[in-house]
Amino acid sequence: MMAREVYLDNSSTTPMHPEVLKEMQTLLERKYGNPSSLHRLGNDAERTLSSSRQLLAEQLGVKSGEIYFTSGGTESNNMALAGIARRNYRRGKHLLTSKIEHPSVLEPLKKLEVEGFQVTYLEPDRNGLLDPFQLAETVTPKTILVSVMHVNNEIGTIQPIAEIAAAIKRKNPQTIVHVDAVQSFTRLPLSPREQGIDVLSISAHKFHGPKGTGALYIRGGILVEPLLAGGEQEKGLRAGTENTPGIAAMALAARLNSENRKEKTAQSKIFKEKMLSSIETAHPWAQINGPRKAEGVPNILNISFPGLKGEIILHALEEHNIFVSTGSACHSRKNKPSHVLEAIGAEKAALDGAIRISFSSMNTPEEIEYAASKIPQVISELKAFMS
Ligand SMILES: Cc1ncc(COP(=O)(O)O)c(C=O)c1O
């Protein structure tokens, strides 16, 4: 058994980068002032906020005044959807999304339906891809908001965001385009201005930053109703004392994780190919869920072993210090099949037998070597036990 954990559940969350952890510790210890305080400690904290905002804005090629700090991806998505819908309903009450969004998009939309909004949920193809023209066809003069994720957290599909935004704006230039970029920010190039994105959500713990910290880019001029009532922080859009250490750590993590992107992507590809070839050689009956190559990110591999149970595989791998996920971590404590795998037409046996293996730049070739030999072996043992 390998002494160290082989953590292959990076789409659920990532370990913090050691430098980010150090930075956060220093801030927690020494820069504990409230950014709203008028004294020196307050000013120090305010400067930290401001430089972090600038850093994130530079990563996205937007203005720093267009970045709002939140408590993570869930809050950013809620703020984008409920905040925009409730503030812009006079222009129309139609919202558009897909069936494979994260629950932090689908659940606020359900609440908005109760409030009287109409939501259209589009079906992806078997690889999880949305068709920009099909999306645009459903846009009406009353469509105020479209929300589409950039990278799917369960199967890794990359949506053609620029084409989607362009098709939507051709049909209705007023429609606001929100993108949940929680899984893609720092890993894939993102440029809201060039891609036609008006509002964009990110979350620090998906790129080696701390949990409970995120941000929302809101293009200047877009009206959003705040979710929280309170102080005037974040220009009154997000009340509550800012999490300065978390925010500074997020900005540093964003910079570090964006560095050498090409090399990191190439490494992920090698990891995914190694894993796939070992599994498929030993178990040609395994089924890949979602895209194999170009339309998918190299750091996510969703694979089903029909006849076995994802949860049993997960625990069997845990015995060998290998940590993966069944479908999506957000669902895995509920005994419900993945809505994403259902939407791409996976059959019952594939739904039950799915595991997700997700890499990060902190994984090493030795870890992948170990996991790629162990996983097929564990599957063989489980299969023998079942028959
Ligand atoms: C695509 C996507 N959106 C949103 C979220 C929610 O982010 P957070 O955990 O920061 O609330 C996640 C987390 O799993 C995600 O994968």
The ligand as a Gaussian input file, in Angstrom:
#p B3LYP/6-31G(d) Opt

LIG

0 1
 C      -19.801000      23.348000     -11.545000
 C      -19.929000      23.726000     -10.107000
 N      -20.634000      24.815000      -9.774000
 C      -20.772000      25.207000      -8.497000
 C      -20.209000      24.495000      -7.464000
 C      -20.389000      24.963000      -6.046000
 O      -19.238000      25.580000      -5.554000
 P      -18.980000      25.703000      -3.979000
 O      -18.624000      24.345000      -3.494000
 O      -17.841000      26.683000      -3.880000
 O      -20.210000      26.244000      -3.372000
 C      -19.472000      23.334000      -7.754000
 C      -18.892000      22.501000      -6.667000
 O      -18.947000      21.303000      -6.694000
 C      -19.322000      22.954000      -9.121000
 O      -18.619000      21.865000      -9.452000

